[in-house]
């Protein structure tokens, strides 16, 4: 799953550590989310979207797998 978390974080002038504090997660979690190594829980996705005042879909971009790629 791709996301625009880093873009939104920088747009709001937050460091990874500041964002982590606001969301009550580790800075490593934010780094992993931004690098696409970790998909958030639905609760964390809602918290992130609410923090930035946008919908989940504006931050997290779901792409269905192509049936031919399986």
Order of alpha helices (4+ residues) and beta strands (2+ residues): beta-alpha-alpha-alpha-alpha-alpha-beta
